[in-house]
């Protein structure tokens, strides 16, 4: 087996280990967060009724037994049923998945295009007014939490101007404010990193050599500078894709976007264990798979990493 094969096996093992740790941690934390039976029954419920419901939900067994039973069912493709809605938990998550992926994809596309344009132009115009304005904009985007940015956008464009809807998922207009809110931090991160990476590359000797040979700046930028500056950007972009899926929880709550994040928040408040566990498993798998693919692409771009 070659070095690249060993690299893939190591990364795959780490991915599976990460998913196991995350899911296990959530399982244990949920069990100590409170009893869902108390929320399901009225205040006048008798101890016998409470115990009967606990037995029916499988919550009467010790936590270790519940944990073992959960993994046995999970490996068989059984993610459990929602305590509240009496439906398969993973089915509820998959119903909300398109909304979350749509929001995350649009937010990432917006962040990548705008962020890279700002960062690259700031690097090429270093020290100018545009560079200073770009850095100021980056600082603002990175310092604004999603819930605050979302509320401000709603107040301006929905309440005062009436241009865009403030909540829900409908036509393309309903996607604009949530996508801008979700993309802000990622946009700033990509802009700052692309500026820094490109400036580092432009200082290298082979760039000066290319210029001394009379190559046009456009050729130097596209063929030499951007290609070498892309390595750290690919890693961060992969991390940001997973971060957008997990970060959508807050944005979906602010804009009442019917995605996995909003479903998870509702399930946490009602202590719907199976739905929370299914949502966390979905988010963890997306995050880990994206990072695994990034590691593979990184190794292919730079052969020294994976031994290709």
VOBA-1610 file (N, C-alpha, C; in pm, whole numbers, padded with zeros to 5 digits, always signed):
BEGIN
Unk+00085-00119+00000Unk+00000+00000+00000Unk+00089+00125+00000Unk+00057+00218-00090Unk+00136+00338-00103Unk+00113+00436+00010Unk+00193+00542+00008Unk+00181+00645+00112Unk+00046+00715+00107Unk-00006+00735-00015Unk-00135+00802-00026Unk-00247+00714+00030Unk-00235+00580+00009Unk-00334+00489+00066Unk-00333+00493+00218Unk-00215+00494+00276Unk-00204+00505+00421Unk-00258+00639+00470Unk-00234+00742+00393Unk-00286+00875+00427Unk-00439+00872+00432Unk-00502+00808+00332Unk-00648+00800+00328Unk-00703+00719+00445Unk-00638+00608+00477Unk-00684+00524+00588Unk-00676+00599+00719Unk-00566+00671+00739Unk-00550+00749+00863Unk-00658+00855+00875Unk-00683+00927+00766Unk-00785+01032+00769Unk-00924+00973+00788Unk-00951+00858+00725Unk-01082+00794+00740Unk-01104+00749+00884Unk-00999+00694+00946Unk-01011+00651+01086Unk-01038+00771+01177Unk-00970+00881+01152Unk-00992+01001+01233Unk-01135+01054+01213Unk-01186+01043+01091Unk-01321+01090+01063Unk-01424+01009+01141Unk-01409+00877+01137Unk-01502+00790+01210Unk-01491+00813+01360Unk-01370+00831+01410Unk-01349+00856+01553Unk-01414+00989+01594Unk-01402+01090+01510Unk-01463+01220+01540Unk-01614+01209+01550Unk-01675+01138+01456Unk-01821+01121+01458Unk-01863+01047+01584Unk-01789+00944+01620Unk-01824+00866+01741Unk-01815+00953+01866Unk-01710+01034+01877Unk-01694+01120+01995Unk-01807+01222+02003Unk-01839+01286+01891Unk-01943+01389+01892Unk-02078+01330+01928Unk-02114+01220+01863Unk-02244+01159+01888Unk-02252+01108+02032Unk-02145+01049+02081Unk-02145+00998+02218Unk-02157+01111+02319Unk-02086+01220+02295Unk-02093+01334+02387Unk-02234+01391+02392Unk-02297+01405+02277Unk-02433+01458+02274Unk-02529+01362+02344Unk-02513+01233+02323Unk-02599+01134+02387Unk-02593+01147+02539Unk-02472+01156+02591Unk-02455+01162+02738Unk-02506+01295+02793Unk-02474+01405+02725Unk-02518+01537+02773Unk-02671+01545+02775Unk-02735+01492+02673Unk-02881+01496+02668Unk-02943+01420+02785Unk-02883+01307+02820Unk-02940+01225+02927Unk-02934+01296+03062Unk-02840+01391+03077Unk-02828+01464+03203Unk-02888+01605+03194Unk-02954+01636+03082Unk-03012+01769+03065Unk-03153+01779+03120Unk-03216+01669+03148Unk-03353+01670+03198Unk-03432+01553+03145Unk-03548+01533+03203Unk-03633+01419+03168Unk-03743+01466+03073Unk-03748+01414+02949Unk-03854+01456+02856Unk-03992+01413+02900Unk-04000+01310+02983Unk-04131+01262+03029Unk-04204+01371+03105Unk-04130+01452+03179Unk-04192+01560+03257Unk-04262+01660+03165Unk-04205+01682+03046Unk-04264+01777+02952Unk-04379+01716+02873Unk-04381+01586+02862Unk-04485+01519+02784Unk-04615+01502+02862Unk-04604+01484+02992Unk-04721+01459+03075Unk-04762+01587+03149Unk-04884+01590+03190Unk-04934+01705+03264Unk-04883+01703+03407Unk-04905+01812+03478Unk-04859+01821+03616Unk-04936+01724+03706Unk-05052+01682+03662Unk-05135+01593+03744Unk-05107+01445+03719Unk-05006+01415+03640Unk-04976+01276+03609Unk-04931+01202+03734Unk-04973+01079+03746Unk-04936+00997+03862Unk-04799+00935+03840Unk-04734+00894+03949Unk-04604+00827+03935Unk-04612+00703+03845Unk-04723+00630+03849Unk-04736+00512+03764Unk-04741+00550+03617Unk-04810+00659+03586Unk-04815+00705+03447Unk-04677+00751+03399Unk-04606+00820+03486Unk-04471+00865+03450Unk-04379+00747+03425Unk-04383+00649+03512Unk-04298+00531+03497Unk-04336+00451+03374Unk-04466+00440+03346Unk-04511+00365+03228Unk-04458+00430+03100Unk-04461+00564+03095Unk-04411+00633+02976Unk-04260+00619+02965Unk-04191+00624+03075Unk-04046+00605+03073Unk-04010+00468+03019Unk-04085+00367+03060Unk-04060+00231+03011Unk-04087+00223+02862Unk-04198+00284+02817Unk-04232+00280+02674Unk-04128+00350+02588Unk-04068+00456+02641Unk-03965+00529+02566Unk-03826+00471+02584Unk-03812+00370+02670Unk-03682+00309+02692Unk-03590+00391+02780Unk-03646+00483+02858Unk-03566+00570+02943Unk-03553+00518+03085Unk-03609+00402+03110Unk-03602+00345+03245Unk-03471+00272+03269Unk-03401+00234+03161Unk-03277+00159+03173Unk-03162+00252+03211Unk-03054+00199+03268Unk-02936+00281+03297Unk-02881+00346+03170Unk-02809+00456+03187Unk-02757+00529+03073Unk-02665+00442+02987Unk-02585+00357+03052Unk-02494+00269+02977Unk-02572+00173+02888Unk-02683+00121+02939Unk-02767+00030+02861Unk-02833+00105+02745Unk-02880+00226+02772Unk-02941+00307+02666Unk-02838+00338+02557Unk-02715+00366+02600Unk-02609+00399+02504Unk-02578+00278+02416Unk-02565+00162+02474Unk-02537+00041+02396Unk-02652+00010+02302Unk-02774+00026+02351Unk-02892-00001+02269Unk-02898+00098+02153Unk-02859+00223+02179Unk-02862+00325+02075Unk-02767+00289+01961Unk-02645+00247+01994Unk-02548+00214+01889Unk-02584+00086+01814Unk-02642-00009+01884Unk-02688-00131+01816Unk-02795-00096+01713Unk-02890-00012+01753Unk-02995+00030+01660Unk-02939+00116+01548Unk-02843+00202+01583Unk-02784+00292+01484Unk-02712+00214+01375Unk-02638+00111+01413Unk-02566+00030+01315Unk-02662-00050+01227Unk-02785-00066+01272Unk-02887-00135+01193Unk-02971-00038+01111Unk-02936+00090+01117Unk-03008+00191+01041Unk-03131+00245+01110Unk-03146+00216+01239Unk-03260+00265+01316Unk-03214+00383+01401Unk-03260+00503+01366Unk-03219+00624+01437Unk-03319+00664+01545Unk-03419+00582+01567Unk-03519+00611+01669Unk-03632+00697+01616Unk-03738+00706+01695Unk-03854+00786+01659Unk-03862+00910+01747Unk-03912+01017+01690Unk-03930+01140+01765Unk-04027+01119+01881Unk-03987+01163+01998Unk-04073+01149+02115Unk-04198+01234+02100Unk-04185+01348+02037Unk-04296+01441+02023Unk-04385+01409+01904Unk-04324+01387+01788Unk-04400+01376+01664Unk-04429+01232+01622Unk-04374+01136+01692Unk-04401+00995+01663Unk-04364+00957+01520Unk-04259+01016+01469Unk-04211+00986+01335Unk-04062+00952+01343Unk-04011+00879+01243Unk-03868+00849+01243Unk-03784+00977+01252Unk-03691+00979+01346Unk-03612+01100+01370Unk-03531+01141+01248Unk-03465+01044+01186Unk-03384+01078+01070Unk-03470+01122+00953Unk-03592+01072+00946Unk-03683+01118+00841Unk-03714+01265+00855Unk-03734+01310+00979Unk-03758+01452+01004Unk-03637+01536+00965Unk-03518+01484+00995Unk-03394+01556+00959Unk-03379+01564+00808Unk-03405+01454+00739Unk-03389+01453+00594Unk-03491+01543+00525Unk-03608+01559+00587Unk-03706+01652+00531Unk-03655+01796+00535Unk-03581+01828+00639Unk-03529+01964+00655Unk-03394+01983+00586Unk-03329+01876+00545Unk-03195+01883+00488Unk-03186+01973+00364Unk-03280+01963+00266Unk-03267+02049+00148Unk-03263+02198+00182Unk-03343+02240+00280Unk-03344+02382+00317Unk-03209+02425+00373Unk-03149+02343+00460Unk-03019+02376+00518Unk-02909+02376+00411Unk-02909+02275+00324Unk-02807+02268+00220Unk-02822+02383+00121Unk-02945+02422+00090Unk-02967+02535+00000Unk-02911+02663+00059Unk-02945+02688+00185Unk-02896+02809+00251Unk-02744+02808+00262Unk-02686+02695+00301Unk-02541+02686+00317Unk-02469+02702+00184Unk-02524+02641+00077Unk-02460+02649-00054Unk-02459+02793-00107Unk-02573+02861-00095Unk-02581+02999-00143Unk-02489+03089-00060Unk-02489+03068+00072Unk-02403+03148+00159Unk-02256+03125+00127Unk-02219+03000+00101Unk-02079+02971+00069Unk-02039+03031-00065Unk-02127+03019-00165Unk-02096+03078-00295Unk-02079+03229-00285Unk-02165+03294-00209Unk-02155+03438-00188Unk-02026+03474-00115Unk-01995+03398-00009Unk-01875+03426+00069Unk-01749+03403-00013Unk-01747+03296-00093Unk-01628+03265-00171Unk-01602+03370-00279Unk-01707+03404-00354Unk-01689+03499-00464Unk-01651+03638-00411Unk-01731+03690-00319Unk-01707+03825-00268Unk-01580+03830-00184Unk-01562+03728-00097Unk-01445+03727-00010Unk-01315+03721-00087Unk-01307+03634-00188Unk-01184+03623-00267Unk-01160+03749-00349Unk-01268+03807-00402Unk-01251+03931-00479Unk-01196+04042-00390Unk-01249+04055-00270Unk-01201+04159-00178Unk-01056+04133-00139Unk-01025+04008-00103Unk-00890+03975-00058Unk-00785+03991-00166Unk-00815+03941-00285Unk-00717+03949-00395Unk-00696+04094-00438Unk-00805+04169-00452Unk-00790+04309-00492Unk-00717+04390-00385Unk-00742+04359-00258Unk-00671+04431-00151Unk-00522+04400-00153Unk-00487+04275-00185Unk-00345+04238-00194Unk-00277+04307-00311Unk-00346+04313-00424Unk-00287+04377-00542Unk-00277+04528-00527Unk-00367+04585-00445Unk-00367+04730-00422Unk-00323+04761-00280Unk-00226+04689-00233Unk-00181+04704-00094Unk-00136+04848-00066Unk-00181+04899+00049Unk-00143+05032+00091Unk-00229+05144+00038Unk-00325+05110-00051Unk-00412+05212-00108Unk-00535+05232-00020Unk-00618+05327-00061Unk-00742+05353+00013Unk-00832+05230+00011Unk-00837+05162-00104Unk-00922+05042-00114Unk-00875+04933-00018Unk-00746+04917-00004Unk-00693+04817+00088Unk-00736+04848+00231Unk-00729+04973+00270Unk-00770+05010+00407Unk-00921+04993+00426Unk-00998+05029+00325Unk-01143+05010+00334Unk-01179+04861+00341Unk-01107+04780+00263Unk-01133+04636+00264Unk-01102+04575+00400Unk-00991+04615+00461Unk-00957+04563+00593Unk-01057+04607+00699Unk-01107+04730+00686Unk-01208+04777+00780Unk-01337+04696+00765Unk-01376+04669+00640Unk-01496+04589+00616Unk-01478+04448+00670Unk-01361+04390+00652Unk-01333+04255+00703Unk-01347+04253+00855Unk-01293+04352+00921Unk-01303+04357+01068Unk-01448+04367+01114Unk-01528+04444+01044Unk-01670+04458+01081Unk-01743+04325+01062Unk-01718+04258+00950Unk-01786+04132+00922Unk-01748+04024+01023Unk-01622+04023+01065Unk-01576+03921+01159Unk-01624+03948+01301Unk-01652+04071+01334Unk-01689+04104+01471Unk-01840+04098+01495Unk-01919+04092+01390Unk-02064+04092+01407Unk-02120+03952+01420Unk-02179+03916+01536Unk-02241+03783+01551Unk-02361+03768+01460Unk-02389+03645+01419Unk-02494+03621+01319Unk-02631+03668+01366Unk-02663+03646+01494Unk-02796+03684+01541Unk-02814+03836+01537Unk-02706+03911+01566Unk-02714+04056+01564Unk-02725+04108+01421Unk-02642+04054+01332Unk-02645+04095+01192Unk-02781+04064+01131Unk-02834+03946+01162Unk-02964+03908+01108Unk-03075+04002+01152Unk-03076+04035+01279Unk-03179+04126+01331Unk-03167+04264+01268Unk-03045+04314+01253Unk-03024+04445+01191Unk-03074+04445+01046Unk-03042+04339+00973Unk-03088+04330+00834Unk-03240+04324+00825Unk-03302+04252+00918Unk-03448+04245+00919Unk-03508+04383+00946Unk-03452+04454+01043Unk-03504+04587+01076Unk-03492+04685+00959Unk-03381+04674+00884Unk-03358+04768+00774Unk-03437+04730+00649Unk-03416+04608+00602Unk-03469+04570+00471Unk-03609+04509+00474Unk-03653+04463+00591Unk-03788+04406+00600Unk-03886+04502+00668Unk-03848+04551+00786Unk-03940+04635+00863Unk-03947+04777+00806Unk-03831+04839+00785Unk-03832+04981+00746Unk-03853+04998+00595Unk-03776+04925+00514Unk-03786+04942+00370Unk-03891+04851+00305Unk-03916+04735+00366Unk-04015+04643+00312Unk-03975+04577+00182Unk-03846+04568+00157Unk-03800+04510+00031Unk-03798+04358+00033Unk-03763+04300+00147Unk-03740+04156+00155Unk-03819+04095+00270Unk-03860+03969+00257Unk-03932+03902+00367Unk-03839+03879+00486Unk-03897+03880+00604Unk-03819+03868+00727Unk-03804+03725+00776Unk-03886+03634+00725Unk-03880+03496+00775Unk-03941+03402+00674Unk-03917+03273+00697Unk-03975+03170+00613Unk-03892+03140+00489Unk-03932+03032+00421Unk-03865+02989+00299Unk-03966+02989+00185Unk-03945+03077+00090Unk-04035+03087-00023Unk-03960+03104-00152Unk-03975+03222-00215Unk-03905+03248-00340Unk-03761+03289-00312Unk-03695+03334-00417Unk-03553+03369-00405Unk-03530+03485-00309Unk-03629+03573-00297Unk-03612+03688-00207Unk-03595+03645-00062Unk-03664+03538-00023Unk-03656+03493+00116Unk-03520+03437+00151Unk-03438+03411+00049Unk-03306+03354+00073Unk-03198+03460+00089Unk-03226+03582+00048Unk-03121+03685+00043Unk-03069+03720+00182Unk-03156+03759+00272Unk-03111+03802+00405Unk-03045+03689+00484Unk-03103+03568+00488Unk-03034+03460+00561Unk-02897+03427+00501Unk-02887+03429+00368Unk-02759+03396+00305Unk-02653+03501+00336Unk-02692+03629+00334Unk-02597+03736+00367Unk-02553+03724+00513Unk-02648+03697+00601Unk-02616+03683+00743Unk-02520+03567+00767Unk-02549+03454+00705Unk-02468+03335+00728Unk-02330+03346+00665Unk-02320+03421+00555Unk-02193+03427+00481Unk-02096+03530+00536Unk-02141+03618+00625Unk-02058+03731+00667Unk-01923+03691+00724Unk-01922+03604+00824Unk-01796+03566+00889Unk-01705+03490+00792Unk-01763+03398+00715Unk-01684+03322+00619Unk-01626+03413+00512Unk-01705+03508+00467Unk-01658+03604+00367Unk-01537+03681+00419Unk-01545+03726+00543Unk-01433+03800+00602Unk-01310+03712+00618Unk-01330+03589+00661Unk-01216+03497+00680Unk-01144+03470+00548Unk-01221+03443+00442Unk-01161+03415+00312Unk-01092+03540+00256Unk-01152+03656+00278Unk-01090+03780+00229Unk-00957+03805+00299Unk-00955+03791+00431Unk-00832+03815+00507Unk-00723+03714+00470Unk-00761+03585+00459Unk-00663+03483+00430Unk-00610+03495+00287Unk-00700+03522+00191Unk-00655+03534+00052Unk-00560+03653+00036Unk-00588+03760+00104Unk-00499+03876+00100Unk-00362+03841+00157Unk-00362+03778+00274Unk-00236+03743+00339Unk-00157+03641+00258Unk-00226+03537+00208Unk-00157+03433+00132Unk-00099+03488+00002Unk-00176+03572-00065Unk-00127+03627-00192Unk-00010+03722-00170Unk-00014+03802-00064Unk+00098+03890-00034Unk+00225+03811-00004Unk+00212+03700+00069Unk+00328+03616+00099Unk+00389+03559-00027Unk+00305+03516-00121Unk+00354+03456-00245Unk+00420+03562-00333Unk+00359+03678-00339Unk+00414+03784-00425Unk+00550+03833-00380Unk+00589+03803-00255Unk+00720+03843-00205Unk+00830+03741-00238Unk+00793+03623-00287Unk+00890+03516-00310Unk+00980+03546-00430Unk+01097+03478-00432Unk+01197+03506-00535Unk+01149+03470-00675Unk+01074+03359-00688Unk+01037+03316-00823Unk+00937+03413-00887Unk+00865+03490-00806Unk+00777+03593-00862Unk+00860+03707-00918Unk+00965+03745-00844Unk+01055+03850-00895Unk+01127+03803-01021Unk+01161+03673-01024Unk+01226+03619-01143Unk+01134+03623-01264Unk+01008+03588-01241Unk+00911+03591-01351Unk+00891+03733-01403Unk+00890+03829-01313Unk+00876+03968-01356Unk+00999+04014-01433Unk+01118+03969-01390Unk+01241+04009-01459Unk+01248+03951-01600Unk+01175+03839-01622Unk+01171+03779-01756Unk+01073+03850-01848Unk+01000+03945-01793Unk+00908+04022-01877Unk+00768+03965-01885Unk+00735+03868-01799Unk+00599+03812-01802Unk+00499+03918-01756Unk+00382+03914-01817Unk+00277+04008-01779Unk+00225+03976-01639Unk+00180+04082-01571Unk+00130+04065-01435Unk+00013+03968-01429Unk-00070+03970-01531Unk-00185+03879-01533Unk-00140+03734-01537Unk-00038+03705-01617Unk+00015+03569-01627Unk+00079+03528-01495Unk+00155+03617-01435Unk+00218+03588-01307Unk+00114+03560-01200Unk+00009+03641-01200Unk-00095+03625-01099Unk-00170+03493-01115Unk-00211+03461-01237Unk-00295+03343-01259Unk-00215+03213-01255Unk-00098+03212-01317Unk-00023+03087-01330Unk+00067+03057-01211Unk+00112+03157-01143Unk+00210+03135-01037Unk+00157+03173-00898Unk+00117+03297-00882Unk+00082+03345-00748Unk-00044+03278-00693Unk-00153+03283-00768Unk-00280+03228-00716Unk-00273+03078-00695Unk-00202+03008-00779Unk-00192+02862-00765Unk-00125+02824-00633Unk-00019+02892-00598Unk+00051+02863-00474Unk-00022+02917-00351Unk-00093+03026-00370Unk-00170+03082-00259Unk-00297+03001-00232Unk-00333+02911-00324Unk-00459+02836-00311Unk-00453+02729-00203Unk-00333+02681-00168Unk-00323+02570-00073Unk-00387+02602+00062Unk-00349+02709+00129Unk-00416+02738+00257Unk-00563+02775+00237Unk-00596+02833+00123Unk-00735+02871+00099Unk-00825+02749+00087Unk-00777+02643+00024Unk-00857+02522+00008Unk-00890+02462+00145Unk-00792+02460+00233Unk-00816+02406+00367Unk-00921+02487+00441Unk-00905+02618+00440Unk-01000+02704+00511Unk-01138+02698+00449Unk-01146+02693+00317Unk-01275+02685+00250Unk-01348+02556+00287Unk-01273+02447+00297Unk-01335+02322+00339Unk-01389+02330+00481Unk-01309+02388+00569Unk-01354+02405+00708Unk-01475+02497+00714Unk-01477+02599+00631Unk-01587+02695+00634Unk-01716+02633+00580Unk-01707+02539+00486Unk-01828+02471+00437Unk-01896+02398+00552Unk-01817+02321+00627Unk-01873+02254+00743Unk-01921+02352+00847Unk-01847+02462+00863Unk-01887+02563+00960Unk-02018+02631+00922Unk-02043+02646+00793Unk-02169+02708+00750Unk-02288+02619+00783Unk-02270+02487+00767Unk-02380+02395+00798Unk-02411+02400+00947Unk-02306+02398+01030Unk-02330+02404+01175Unk-02373+02543+01219Unk-02316+02646+01157Unk-02352+02782+01193Unk-02491+02823+01149Unk-02550+02744+01058Unk-02685+02775+01012Unk-02789+02764+01122Unk-02753+02701+01234Unk-02848+02685+01344Unk-02899+02821+01390Unk-02809+02915+01414Unk-02848+03048+01461Unk-02924+03124+01354Unk-02872+03121+01232Unk-02936+03195+01123Unk-03077+03141+01095Unk-03092+03010+01096Unk-03224+02951+01072Unk-03322+02990+01182Unk-03274+03002+01303Unk-03362+03042+01414Unk-03406+03187+01399Unk-03312+03277+01362Unk-03345+03418+01347Unk-03447+03441+01237Unk-03429+03370+01124Unk-03515+03393+01008Unk-03625+03288+00994Unk-03645+03205+01096Unk-03748+03099+01091Unk-03732+03016+00964Unk-03607+02986+00931Unk-03578+02907+00811Unk-03597+02759+00846Unk-03680+02686+00773Unk-03716+02548+00811Unk-03607+02446+00779Unk-03492+02459+00843Unk-03381+02369+00818Unk-03352+02278+00935Unk-03244+02204+00925Unk-03205+02109+01030Unk-03171+02183+01159Unk-03107+02298+01148Unk-03070+02373+01267Unk-03189+02415+01350Unk-03290+02468+01285Unk-03411+02509+01357Unk-03481+02388+01417Unk-03481+02277+01344Unk-03540+02154+01397Unk-03467+02110+01522Unk-03333+02118+01520Unk-03254+02077+01637Unk-03280+02166+01757Unk-03293+02298+01734Unk-03320+02389+01844Unk-03455+02358+01908Unk-03554+02333+01825Unk-03685+02297+01879Unk-03681+02166+01955Unk-03604+02070+01904Unk-03594+01940+01971Unk-03520+01951+02104Unk-03421+02039+02111Unk-03349+02058+02237Unk-03441+02115+02343Unk-03523+02212+02304Unk-03612+02276+02402Unk-03718+02181+02455Unk-03754+02080+02375Unk-03853+01982+02420Unk-03788+01851+02465Unk-03655+01848+02465Unk-03579+01729+02504Unk-03621+01606+02422Unk-03634+01629+02292Unk-03666+01519+02201Unk-03534+01451+02162Unk-03489+01360+02246Unk-03357+01298+02230Unk-03330+01245+02089Unk-03415+01161+02033Unk-03384+01101+01902Unk-03364+01205+01792Unk-03445+01311+01793Unk-03432+01413+01688Unk-03302+01490+01704Unk-03267+01527+01827Unk-03140+01597+01851Unk-03023+01510+01807Unk-03025+01383+01845Unk-02915+01293+01810Unk-02905+01274+01659Unk-03020+01263+01590Unk-03017+01248+01445Unk-02966+01375+01378Unk-03007+01492+01428Unk-02961+01617+01370Unk-02811+01636+01390Unk-02763+01605+01511Unk-02620+01618+01539Unk-02540+01520+01453Unk-02591+01399+01437Unk-02523+01300+01353Unk-02514+01349+01209Unk-02622+01405+01159Unk-02622+01458+01023Unk-02518+01570+01008Unk-02520+01665+01100Unk-02426+01778+01093Unk-02281+01730+01106Unk-02258+01634+01198Unk-02123+01582+01218Unk-02073+01510+01094Unk-02159+01432+01030Unk-02118+01359+00910Unk-02085+01456+00797Unk-02167+01559+00779Unk-02139+01658+00675Unk-02005+01726+00700Unk-01984+01770+00824Unk-01861+01839+00859Unk-01738+01749+00838Unk-01747+01625+00883Unk-01632+01535+00874Unk-01605+01494+00729Unk-01710+01467+00653Unk-01691+01427+00512Unk-01628+01540+00432Unk-01675+01661+00454Unk-01617+01775+00382Unk-01470+01791+00415Unk-01436+01779+00541Unk-01295+01792+00580Unk-01211+01677+00528Unk-01268+01559+00520Unk-01197+01444+00463Unk-01166+01468+00315Unk-01264+01519+00241Unk-01242+01549+00100Unk-01139+01661+00082Unk-01141+01757+00173Unk-01042+01865+00167Unk-00902+01810+00189Unk-00888+01721+00287Unk-00758+01660+00312Unk-00708+01586+00189Unk-00799+01514+00123Unk-00760+01438+00003Unk-00717+01532-00109Unk-00794+01638-00132Unk-00758+01732-00238Unk-00628+01805-00206Unk-00608+01834-00077Unk-00484+01900-00035Unk-00364+01812-00065Unk-00380+01682-00038Unk-00270+01588-00063Unk-00243+01573-00213Unk-00348+01584-00294Unk-00328+01572-00439Unk-00262+01697-00496Unk-00298+01813-00442Unk-00237+01938-00489Unk-00092+01947-00446Unk-00063+01909-00322Unk+00074+01912-00272Unk+00119+01768-00243Unk+00188+01702-00336Unk+00226+01562-00321Unk+00308+01533-00195Unk+00373+01631-00139Unk+00455+01607-00020Unk+00370+01567+00101Unk+00241+01605+00101Unk+00155+01577+00215Unk+00111+01432+00218Unk+00057+01384+00105Unk+00004+01248+00102Unk+00097+01145+00042Unk+00215+01188+00001Unk+00308+01093-00057Unk+00266+01045-00194Unk+00187+01129-00267Unk+00140+01090-00400Unk+00255+01089-00498
//
